[in-house]
Structure formats: C-alpha cells, structure tokens
Amino acid sequence: MTEAIHHTPWTKTSRKEIPDWYEVKYREVAKKGGRMMQGPWLYGIFNKYDDETEREWAKGNAIIEDALTGQLYRVPLAKFAISPIERDYESGNPWETEYSKFVEAEFEKAQAASKELKGLQVGKLFNTGVADGYAYYVVTKVNKRTVQVEWRGFGGDRYADQVLGYGGSFPRAVIERLVESQEALAEIFGG
C-alpha cells in the first residue's frame, strides 16, 4: 500500500504534477496539543481528468467524489491525508480492493434495511437497468405528489440512470412504479 500523501500547497514554481489516482481513501489530519489527531478514513473517487481538478490542485485542493453519494468534496491537501488504493494483481482478484469491500458492505446494509420496508418508504433501495449493469437509488423523502431519491455508487461501474441522473425530486407515481415492480420481481425470483 502506498503511504498517504500529506503536504502543504505549493507555489507556481514548485507545482507538483497531479497524481493519476482513482479509488482513494482520505482523512483529516491535524496537530492538537502536540499530538496528531486523525479522523476516520473516508472513501471516494479522484478524477485526474476532471475540468476543475487542475485549478483546484494548483490551489492545494483535491476534488474527491464520495464513494456512496457521488457528492463532490473539495479536500484541502494541507489538512488531509490521501492514500490511493492500489489493486493487488497477484491475489488473483485485482478488482477486490479496500474501496470495493467498503462499498459492498454499505450496499449489503442498504439492502438489508430496504428489505424490511414494504412499498414506497424512506430508505427503500431500488435500481434501474443501465447498459450491462444497474443504477442504484434510495428514497429519501416521500410527499403526496413527489418523491426525493438519491443516487448511490453501488456497483463497479457507478452507473446513473438517464432520467433519474444523480437523484432529485420526481413524480410519486413514477418512483412508486419502479419500487413496486422491483418488489414484484424480488417476490417472484426470491431476491
């Protein structure tokens, strides 16, 4: 495992090249009373090729997409340690990483909680077919006419549905149909 990177911003003349990371873990690191305090590890995606990355990197920030919600965070490099997650090609399964294990564990928790819910309720997990996989969503708010859903980064390809995108407010009837059809399929096929 590569050591976590922790450094202060640089000047234009001492500018460092943007690393070619993808899956990363990061945590806040601060010195308090002579002791180093470290927050919990958080997981995300660092996209070197995003338009905003170079501008923010020059300011001493990394833009990291949350592993589960897709929310973008501006992470100050002077206050955070960032560690790229590398693949172990000798293990026989290079796709099983610390990052993928974290996402899988969170997916299992969301599925277990969702199975306890019947019908359209807050916390209900559902998916839509996209390409050769699925886009996953969780219901976060149910009103009389609309339903709020949030995208979840479950699945290796992190697909988003063409209509639902990364979530938002949608007509209740649309989301209700998606949830009901998923429940019916689960009942038929024992999922």
Secondary structure, DSSP 4 states (H G I P E B T S, - for coil): -PPPB------GGGPPPPP---EEEEEEEEEETTEEEE---EEEEE-TTSHHHHHHHHTTEEEEEETTT--EEEEETTTEEEEEPPP-GGGS-TT--HHHHHHHHHHHHHHHHHHT--SS-TT-EEEEEETTEEEEEEEEEE-SSEEEEEEE--STT---BTTTBTEEEEEHHHHHHHHHHHHHHHHHHT-
